[in-house]
């Protein structure tokens, strides 16, 4: 590695005395390598943005990239620029991960159009770490190998591939250590970043994209990561990455540099020739100054090393009102200067020769995703990882079970031994209301299930790990069984016998089933809301507001038959209403509340307490509830339909 660094340093030193770009446009050691060459031709990208407030909002067309052309050969290809320069957008476009709407231009691989599934066959390391922290480094690699390598590759070969990557990335010592979460101590930041890179190297992609690979790393660790990438580049890989402000020891590793500002290209060519190029247009890099800092200073207009040459003289002319051109920014002037340089002319000539051999257009093929394995295989591995994640992070599930048992005991103590009189009826209805409401609000914990793992899902789905349906079904199985089904069983077993509800086996299991259905439906609603949100707090707020309004129409706080017709339709969207109605039908049918042993005159007693009904059927009729068996099961059917509908909505949004 030291030899590679010294070689680059010598090239940079030579370039300072020889500024002929044609001689250095293609480095000899890169030209001899095998690997894919990516070219991009006249790439422009526009997005629609809304500005203003409320009714005054208007849509504005923002230009993100303008007329970007270039060549990315095997080696380290860096895209450098300040925040908002468009470097991440360019990286995503080259990796076929940008919505083609508003995008024009061509991207070719070895002179041919990008494959429709290019995003699945190339490697892409996102800025934020997207590995499962509760799994070990080896388990994460095995997951990637199982889903991204075709089934024709034998299990032994996959394991050998995993072991090879662990060795290449220097992760042998931590291979069986958990990556780590906010609750679990794991590997270091550099080892975590190498794990992310390893997940993409499983398929041995010819082109590897990285978005800000040094983000969140200290200087030494960042340098180690780039040395690793340099070693892979020497083996023939085309590595393309965006970076903000690298130190010199990192900058000198670059083979090719693309400099962007305000969506315009200011330089594209050998990294070692960049200083000489800017010297030729009037910007001199001071001794011991980091070239990357120097370039950013120029873009931001903060450079103190400006010589009175072409651009400098133009700026001076503007200040003296001898030259009037107030509309052009510094970035635009630098872009125009580059477009007339020898570097650009040579690059343009090469790109035109490549374009002549390509008659096809590559737009509108970016969104295709292909899978290496069947749905059942995907479901097996995603479910396995999900359950491992649950076991490896048991705090939430154990806490919820403990809270459920505690609440069950509290409710059982408060409503203990309900009687068959008027107070017993009130206590029964109150207890059923609490049970239903608790099932709804306890399901809010499902929000975190999707929001926390959303970045992991998006990256893995786009990369072709698995289908959306496989992910959702595995998540539902892992969440519904331990987090929704078990609490419902525990709640029913504790409260049913402590309250002394109807002593029949059928009624007991119907109550358990109803509480499960309420929990499933509320969970599906939580997932539907969480699918469209990226902030847990906002999703929690929306969920809470929705449940509060649903509780109003549950049938306890207001008699549903008395609500005005233009508002009564809201009850059909209330999850607690269906659950509580089913529980009341199950419990109250066949009960007589005027047959208390404490009364001597039943009719007089009922008149004294102004009770218009003495049987459970009378009470249900007063509430507008159909007490028949069909009335019971139609509520379960409604909950099942709401579960499926909201689950489908969640899959679409996600």
Buried (B, 14 or more C-beta within 10 A) or exposed (E): EEEBBEEBEEBBEEBEEEBEBEEBBBBEBBEEBEBBBBBBBBBBBBBEEEEEEEEEEEEEEEBBBBBBBBBBBBBBBBBBBBEEBBBBBBBBBBBBBBEBEBBBBBBBBEEEBBBBBBBBBBBBBBBEBBBBBBBBBBBBBBBBBBBBBEEEBEEEEBBEBBBEBBEBBEBEEBBEBBBBBEEEEBBEBBBBBBBBBBBBBBBEBBBBBBBBBBBEBEEEBBBBBBBBBBEBBBEBBBBBBBBBBBBEBBBBBBBBBBBBBBBBBBBBBBBBBBBBBBBBBBBBBEEEBBBBBBBBBBBEEEBEBBEEBBBBBBBEEBEEEEEEEEEEEBBBBBBEBBBEBBBBEBBBEBBEEBBEEBEEEBEEBBEBBEBBBEEEBBBBBBBBBBBBBBEBBEEBBEEBBEEBBEBBEEBBEEBEEBBBBBEBBEBBBBBBBBBBBBBBBBBBBBBBBBBEBBBBBBBBBBBBBBBEEBBBBBBBBBBBEBBBBBBBEBBBBBBBEBBBBBEEEEBBEBBBBBBBBBBBBBBBBBBBBBBBBEEBEBBBEBBEEBBEEBBBBBBBEEEBEEBEEEEEEBBEBBBBBBBBBBBBBBBBBEBBBBEBEEBEEEEEBBEEEEBEBBBBBBBBEEBEBBBEEEBBEBBBEBBBEBBEBBBEBBBEBB
